[in-house]
Amino acid sequence: MLKNVKSIAAFGLMSALFLSGCGSTEEPENQESTTSGGEEKTEAYTVGITQIVEHPSLDAATEGFQKALEEAGLEVEFDIQNAQNDQNNAATIANNFVGDNVDLIFANSTPSALSALNATKEIPIVFTSVTDAVGAGLVTAMDEPGENITGTLDNHPEAIPNTVKFIDEQLGAKTIGVVYNSGEQNSNSQIDLIKKAMEGTDLELAEATVSTSAEVKQAAESLIGKADVFYIITDNTVVSALESVVQVANDNDMPLFVGELDSVDRGGFAAYGFNYEDIGYEAGQMAVQILKGEKTTADLPVQYPQNLKLLINKKAAEEMNVELKDEWNDIAEFIE
């Protein structure tokens, strides 16, 4: 009898050892674990970045976003995709991110954000470079973001009114010429804001629309003789071909106002703007809180750009035959 008890005990011990050896060694996805030395591993995330097109402003926003996550100490694998200014591509990119089950989507532009929101109502989305999040249908209100979406805008509420006021009072222009892609919702919103800002002035608006960047130069040339100044808003199609507008403005002594500071560096005369890297960074700070589980998108209101300034390009002013006034020294910053 004692022999049988010993055999049973031995069998039980061997079974326990066998079962413990066969236990799962997989760790829960996106949870902290420990190494053999007892040290905690850093939690790793996958973030899909979808950008509608390459141009310096959007590129700077993406860099700012990545910088915020890196400075927060998060271990992140970025899957960066560019839609080449094609909304069908933007939709494909978003659907691929959903299929890959990324932890968060960073949507850089209005079309990119709309495609991401159409693709998922579960994966958190943080956007930037969006002009009118409410008008685009991304959120119901600035302080009421969606269940899975929030972000930062690229439209300071005073930027367009200040620009129109400067054109009217400082340059004495009669007609503002705009070139934009009417298929971009963010551009239509800005045109409406320009028209509203012009109310109460004698200014008129001359419009030329494009559907591709290849049409931009011809559209700008069509406004010669119809407009006194150009105002290029933050339209992705036109900004990606900004140098062609700069050439037309230089050749015809037409001041070129632009919608962001990066475009002043590229040859625009002036802009009331902000750094796109900043709004990308602020979007990244939102993403950090979401990935860490500290906040949800619904807890984070949509943000306007924090800093607005007037930047004037002295070289561009000379090329466009704009006489710089001493009084501008008190309200503007200058680049050579």
C-alpha angles and dihedrals in degrees: 000000000000089000091056092049091052091049092051092048091050091049091050092051092050091048092051091050091047093050093047089052091051095050117120115270093190117121123221110266115263095004129122116257136179132247124230087268092057094252119138117249118226113254111248126215137187116220122188115213117199119186123179097217142344118262131130097262096051091041090054091050091053090049091050091050093051091046092056093053093045093049089051088061096242120152103229135171108207119208102197117195130177121204095204089230091298117127091202088058090048090055092049092050092051093048090050091053089053090049090051090049094228117191095235139359122222108201114197106197137015096271090049092050093047091050091049093049091048089052099050142016093182111048110077114250125201116188137190137176088050116139103194114014093176096047091047090054095242094122134008094229139354091254093039107062121178128273089259106016141069137130149136131302129227093212118087107200092233099045100086097037090050092049094050090047091051092050091049101043104028103036101028092221122170103200132030116210118211130187117193146145107255088201091069111087092204090057094051089052091053093048088054089051091051091052090049092049090051092059111114092025131092091238122125130200127231114194134200121178131202136185099200136029090246089069096053100091094049091048091052091049090052089065095058107117091014100070136038097206138018122232113190110191125201093287110152095212095050098038090054087061098035095132090068090057090046089055092051091047093049094047093051102036093243117149110237117214116191136193102236139035094243089063090055088058088051093057107286116139099227146341141187096220153120137233114280089210087065095055090045090051092049089051088050091054088056090050091052092057091047096048092047090052092240093119140009125222088257089061094055118073119215110265133220119219108281101217130044126184141161113244122188126194108217094195091051090049089056092047091051094042095244115156110222114228124218091228090065089069089076096052106032146054119223138215124193 
